[in-house]
Amino acid sequence: MASLLVTIGPQDIDPIVASWSGRVTAGGGSIPTLTTLEALTDFTYGLKADNIFTKMISVNAFVPDSLIASITPVIQTSGSSVWTNNNFVSADLTVNGLLGNGSNKWLDTGVNVSTAYGNDTSAGLSVYESTTTVSNVCAIGAAANSSTTGLELFTNSFGGAILFDCWNNSNSTGRLATSVPTASGFTSGNRTAANDFRTYFGNSNIPFAQQGIQATTGNSHSDTNFTIGCFVDHVTTGNFFFSNRRMSFAAIHTGLTSTECNNFFNRVQTLRQAFRGGFS
């Protein structure tokens, strides 16, 4: 009787992740490791199971394989297939993420606000990063100018606060400022309705929780023709605020509810642990 040979291979790779790997190599990077592909597959399958995958616009896990891989978003429904690198070098990348310098290193996601968002009542930005003492650190965002309109997430602004600007840079029309623990972790700002702005924070030691809520109706704006930067406040007038933090995850998405954001946080934590790095 002939023997039956069964070969057990790696798990099926999500087509989304396979496409990401192709964009990495097309951008000049080496083929990502199987460990990375499987970790990202678990992550994307998890987002689908949580019914939040369709809310993702451009998601970057800053994988440790190579600089090219680290700036190639694993989920890309809008924006650049590889985020445009401004001054980062390979030495800036470790298993813990990509390190900014607070002066001239940043990434252009290519996500144009007017293209990515169908309306101005749903928007969200999330990052996972290390702490520093520097204030006015814009993790991710953009603005039409420095005083009127923007979509920005500042993670250490005005004495250690989360600052989430959504559509109008005014306390009464779309700015939410809340205190944040002075720790590395996951920070997320979300607008799910015209009068619902919320920020969240969590890490492996501090339970995920809502940090603040604002119910004031925010104004829409007339100028949305700008793109979102990472590690920088990508203001078209050139009034930049650069980050000097080490970032291990960044995402541009539509607004997440509290439950959705909690699920998202858990998926990001699992992903960083799979890479044996980040701030888990």
Residue, then its C-alpha position, 0 to 999 in steps of 0.5 A: m500500500a502506497s504511503l500518503l505524504v502530507t506536507i504541512g506548509p505555512q498558513d494561507i497568506d491573505p491576498i491583501v498581504a501578498s499584494w503588500s509584499g509585491r509592492v515592497t519588492a516593486g519598491g526595491g525592498s527584499i521579499p518579507t519574511l514568512t514570520t512577517l507575512e503570517a503576522l500581517t495575515d493574522f492582523t488583516y484577518g482579525l480586522k475583517a473578523d471585527n468588521i473594521f477592515t473596510k474602515m481602514i484607508s492606509v495602514n502602516a505596521f512599520v515592519p522590521d524587515s527593511l526600510i522599504a517594507s517599513i514605509t509600505p502600507v499593508i492596507q492601501t485603499s487611498g494614497s501612495s503604494v509606498w509612503t514617500n520617504n523624507n530623510f529616513v535611513s535604514a539605521d532609523l529602523t529597529v524591531n521597535g519601529l521607525l525613529g523620527n528626529g524632530s527636525n526633518k524626517w517624515l513620510d508623505t502618505g499620499v492620502n488626500v483628504s478630499t479623496a479619502y473621505g466621502n464626508d467630513t463627519s467620519a474620520g480617524l487617526s491612530v498611532y503606536e509610539s514611544t514617549t519623549t518630553v518634546s511638546n507639539v509632537c504631531a504624530i500624523g496629520a495634515a492641514a490646509n493652513s496653520s489656523t483654520t482647517g486640518l485633520e491631525l493627531f498630536t500625541n504630546s501637545f501643550g504639556g502632555a495632552i492628546l490633541f485631535d483636530c478634525w476639520n476645523n482648528s478651533n476649540s468650538t468647532g472640531r478640536l479635542a484636547t485631553s490628558v494622556p498618560t506619559a507612557s508609550g502606547f496606542t493613541s487614537g482620535n475618532r470622529t463618528a458624527a458631526n457632534d461626536f469626537r473621542t480620543y483613546f489610549g492604551n498599552s500593555n500596562i494601562p488598560f485601553a480607555q476613552q480619554g476624552i469626548q467632545a459633543t460640540t458640533g464641528n464645522s465642515h471646511s471648504d478646502t480639503n485638497f491636502t495630503i496627510g503626513c506621518f511624523v509631521d504636521h504636514v501644513t501646506t504653508g510649511n509650518f511643520f511640527f516634526s516628531n522625534r518619537r519611535m513609531s511602530f504603527a500608524a493608521i488613517h481610517t474613518g471614525l471608529t466607535s469605542t468598541e471598534c477602537n478597542n478591537f483595533f487596539n487589541r489587534v495592533q497589540t497582537l501584531r507588535q507582539a508577533f514582531r517581538g517589538g514595539f511597545s508591548 
